[in-house]
Amino acid sequence: MTLKNTLLALALALTVSAVHAADPLVFDDPAMEERYNDLTLELRCLVCQNQNLADSDAELAQDLRREIYDMMMDGQGDDQIKTFMVDRYGDFVLYRPAMSGNTLLLWLMPGILLGVGAIAVFFTVRNRNQRLAAERQQG
């Protein structure tokens, strides 16, 4: 690749990244900026799934951050914004969804899995001990 082609590719890459750069969000009030930061930490990126909106670089996350900002500038409260997001994207968008019929299994699953694991360990250890005891009696 010649130097001219390399410089052209670099200029093209910089132009593309500049087009996708997010506009900085400006807050007049530090309390409002803190609310915004709290909301983006509480809401999940639907593309990344294991990242919150604050940490995600996905295009959808950028759009949702802008949507949250616009709603805040329109005077909507945190609950209104969360309700809008849940209505539009479902309970999955919340990192801590409210306890309801839809999310009951989600809340109970860690305890169920822990219980099943404890029972499996108990029976495995018991069977191993019984097998070892039987081998000692025979030998």
N, C-alpha and C positions, 0 to 999 in steps of 0.2 A: 504494500500500500504506500502510495507516495505521500509526501508531507502535505500536499494540497488536499488530497482525499481525506487524510486524517483530520486536518483542520476543519474541513467541510462536515465530516461526521460529528466532530466535537461540537461545532456550532449548531448543528441540527439537534443533537441531544440536549444541549442547553436550552434551545428554543422550546423544545417539547416539554422539558421539565418546568420551564418558566410558565408555560400555558397552564399546567396542572397545579401550579402553586396556589395554595389557599390564601384568600384574602385574610389579613389579620383582623381579628375581632376586637373592637374597641369598646371598653366599658367606662362609663362615667363614674361609676360607683364601685369601690372595691368589694362591697358586700354582694353586689350583683355578679361580679366576676367570680367570687367564691361560690355563689349559688350555681353558676354555670359549670364551674369545675366539679362541684359535688354531683350535679345531674349527669355530666358526661362520665363520671366514675361509676354511677349507679346503673347506667344503661349499657347493654351489651351490643357489640358490633355484630350484626346479623351475617356478615360475610366471614369474619374471623372466628366468631362464636366463642372463643375463649379469651377474648380481649374486650375491654370496655371501650366506649367511644373515644375516651380521652387518649388512649394508647394506640388506637388503630389508625393506619394510614390508608385504609381502603377508601375508595371513592364514595361508597355509600355512607361510610362513617363521617366523611367530610360533609356530605349533604345533610346528614342528621344533625351534626354539630351546628351547621348553619341554620337548620330548621329550629333547633332549640334556641339559638341566639335570637332569631327573628321573633319567636313566640315570647321570649322574655322581654324583648324590646316593645312588644305589643301589650305588655302588662300582665301576661298570664302567669299564674302561680305554678309551683313545682308539681302539685297534684294534677292540675289541668294538663301540663306537658306530659306527665307520665301516663295519664289516661289517654291522651291523644296517641302516644306511642304504642300503648297496649292495644287500643282499638285498631290501629293500623297494622301492627306487626305481631300481636299476640303476646302472651305472658312471657315468652322466651326472651323478649327484649329487656326484661328486668333481671338484674342479678339476684335480687331478693324478692321473688314474687310473693304476693299475699297468700296466706293459707286459704284455699278454697277447694271445691270439689275437683277442679281441673288440675290443681297443683298438689293435691294431697299425696299422691304417689311420689312426686318429686321430693317432698319434705320427709316422707317416711322411708324412702329407699335406702339411705345410708344406714339407718338402724336395722332394717331388714337384712341387708347384706352383711352387716357386722354380726348379727345373730346367726345367720346361716353359716358364716365362716367359723364362728365359735363352736357351733354344733359339729361341723365337719372336723375341726381340730380335736374336739373331745372324743368323737368316735374313732378317729384315726389313732390317737394315742392309746385309747382303751383297747382297741384291737391289737395294736402292736404289743402292748404289755401282756395281753392274754396269750398271744402267740409266743412271746419270749418265755413266759411262765410254763407253757406246755412243752417247749423245747427243753427247758431245764429239767422238767420231770421225766422226760423220756431219756435224756442223756445223762 
